[in-house]
Amino acid sequence: MNFAELDEKPFTLWLTDNSDESAVFSGIARWDGATLQVVREPKRPFEIRPEWYERIQTVTNEEVRNILLGADYFLRLYVGDAPQGSRAGEYELTGLKWPE
């Protein structure tokens, strides 16, 4: 994938938990030639890790585009609770808050 093509395009993070519940976080993709981020102003940007690049997908129909809040591209990630006894410093803060 040519990441320069994603720059300034609507992009959604689609997170799914262990209970198969999902939350979507939309923003604008920013590619600076080395780093891909989803900018969600006024929130801090969310960096897309290089190991996730191959999982980025193009939205192919309007029904999905509506579900993913107008995105042209999306990344689906599976999330879960931090293991018991883990320390907060062991994990990267994403700035994403699961809706209640």
C-alpha positions in Angstrom: 0.0 0.0 0.0 1.2 3.5 -0.8 0.8 5.3 2.5 1.0 8.7 0.8 -2.4 7.9 -0.7 -3.9 7.7 2.8 -2.6 11.2 3.8 -5.5 13.5 4.6 -8.1 10.8 4.0 -10.9 9.9 6.5 -9.7 6.9 8.6 -11.4 4.9 11.3 -10.0 2.7 14.0 -12.4 -0.2 14.6 -11.7 -1.8 18.0 -13.4 -5.1 19.1 -13.2 -6.6 22.6 -13.3 -10.1 24.0 -17.2 -9.9 24.2 -17.3 -9.1 20.4 -18.4 -5.5 21.3 -17.0 -2.8 19.0 -16.2 0.9 19.2 -15.1 3.1 16.3 -12.9 6.1 16.5 -12.7 8.3 13.4 -10.2 10.9 12.3 -7.9 11.9 9.4 -4.9 9.8 8.3 -1.6 11.7 8.3 1.5 10.2 6.7 4.8 12.2 7.1 6.9 9.8 5.1 7.8 7.7 8.1 4.9 7.6 10.6 1.2 7.0 10.0 -1.2 8.6 12.5 -4.9 9.1 12.9 -5.5 12.7 13.9 -8.6 13.1 16.1 -8.6 16.7 17.1 -8.8 18.0 19.8 -7.6 14.6 21.1 -4.0 13.5 20.6 -3.1 11.5 17.5 -3.1 7.7 17.5 0.0 6.2 15.9 -0.6 3.2 13.6 2.3 0.8 14.3 4.2 -0.5 11.3 3.3 -4.1 12.2 -0.4 -3.2 11.7 0.1 -1.6 8.2 -0.8 -4.8 6.3 -4.2 -4.9 8.2 -5.3 -1.5 6.8 -8.3 -1.9 4.5 -10.2 0.2 2.0 -13.9 0.8 2.7 -15.6 -0.7 -0.3 -19.3 0.2 0.1 -21.5 2.9 1.4 -23.1 0.8 4.2 -19.8 0.0 5.7 -18.7 3.7 5.2 -21.7 4.8 7.2 -20.9 2.3 10.0 -17.3 3.5 10.1 -18.3 7.2 10.3 -17.4 8.2 6.7 -14.0 6.5 6.5 -12.2 5.8 3.3 -9.8 3.4 5.1 -9.9 1.5 8.4 -7.9 -0.6 10.8 -9.5 -3.2 12.9 -7.8 -4.2 16.1 -8.8 -6.6 18.9 -8.5 -5.3 22.4 -8.8 -6.7 25.9 -8.2 -6.0 29.6 -4.7 -5.6 30.8 -3.5 -8.7 32.6 -4.0 -8.8 36.3 -0.9 -7.6 38.2 0.4 -5.6 35.2 1.7 -2.1 35.6 0.4 0.9 33.7 4.0 1.8 32.6 4.1 -1.5 30.6 1.5 -0.2 28.1 1.4 2.7 25.7 -1.4 5.1 26.4 -3.6 5.5 23.3 -5.8 8.3 24.3 -8.8 6.2 23.2 -11.6 5.7 25.7 -14.0 2.8 25.3 -17.6 4.3 25.3 -19.7 3.4 28.3 
